[in-house]
Amino acid sequence: MELATPLAMELRVFEEHRNEWSQTHPGKYVVIRGETVLETFFEEYADAFRAGLEKFGASRSFLVKQIWRDEPVYFIA
């Protein structure tokens, strides 16, 4: 039995579109709630977050994710 995790559906939707979006909107931010994807892609995280709040409200979770084909890896020493 698979356990539901917060934003699991949103992450699935992101992964389904990652290849397409990484070609058409690389480096931009996307906002996803359930299976709903905002039509606008954003240059700045803050703009995407504000749009998510306006569309979905503060009491509902939504995903704001930057679009890269391969996720950057950061090392902290």
C-alpha positions as CSV (number, residue, x, y, z in Angstrom):
1,M,0.0,0.0,0.0
2,E,1.4,3.4,-1.0
3,L,1.2,6.1,1.6
4,A,0.0,9.5,0.5
5,T,2.4,12.3,1.0
6,P,1.8,16.0,0.8
7,L,2.0,17.3,-2.7
8,A,2.4,13.8,-4.2
9,M,-0.1,14.4,-6.9
10,E,1.5,17.8,-7.7
11,L,4.9,16.2,-8.0
12,R,3.5,13.5,-10.2
13,V,2.0,16.1,-12.5
14,F,5.3,18.0,-12.6
15,E,7.2,14.8,-13.5
16,E,4.7,14.0,-16.3
17,H,5.5,17.4,-17.9
18,R,9.1,17.9,-16.9
19,N,10.6,17.1,-20.4
20,E,8.1,19.3,-22.2
21,W,8.4,22.2,-19.8
22,S,12.2,22.0,-19.6
23,Q,12.3,22.7,-23.3
24,T,9.6,25.4,-23.5
25,H,10.1,27.1,-20.1
26,P,13.6,26.3,-18.7
27,G,14.4,28.0,-15.4
28,K,10.9,29.4,-14.9
29,Y,8.5,28.5,-12.1
30,V,5.3,26.6,-12.4
31,V,2.4,26.5,-9.9
32,I,0.4,23.3,-9.5
33,R,-2.5,22.3,-7.2
34,G,-3.8,18.8,-7.6
35,E,-4.0,18.4,-11.4
36,T,-4.5,22.1,-12.0
37,V,-1.5,23.9,-13.6
38,L,-1.6,27.7,-13.8
39,E,-1.3,28.7,-17.5
40,T,1.4,31.3,-16.7
41,F,5.0,30.4,-16.0
42,F,7.0,32.8,-13.8
43,E,10.5,34.2,-13.9
44,E,10.6,34.7,-10.1
45,Y,9.5,32.4,-7.3
46,A,7.8,35.3,-5.4
47,D,5.6,36.0,-8.4
48,A,4.6,32.3,-8.7
49,F,3.9,32.1,-5.0
50,R,1.7,35.2,-5.1
51,A,-0.2,33.8,-8.1
52,G,-0.8,30.5,-6.2
53,L,-2.1,32.4,-3.2
54,E,-4.5,34.4,-5.4
55,K,-5.7,31.3,-7.2
56,F,-5.9,28.7,-4.4
57,G,-5.8,30.7,-1.2
58,A,-3.5,30.4,1.9
59,S,-5.5,27.5,3.4
60,R,-4.8,25.1,0.6
61,S,-1.4,23.6,-0.4
62,F,0.1,24.0,-3.8
63,L,3.5,23.4,-5.4
64,V,5.8,26.1,-6.8
65,K,8.7,24.4,-8.6
66,Q,11.4,25.7,-10.8
67,I,11.7,23.8,-14.1
68,W,14.9,22.1,-14.9
69,R,15.5,18.9,-16.9
70,D,17.9,17.7,-14.3
71,E,17.7,19.0,-10.7
72,P,20.7,20.9,-9.5
73,V,22.7,19.3,-6.7
74,Y,24.2,21.5,-4.0
75,F,26.8,20.5,-1.6
76,I,27.2,22.1,1.8
77,A,30.4,21.4,3.7
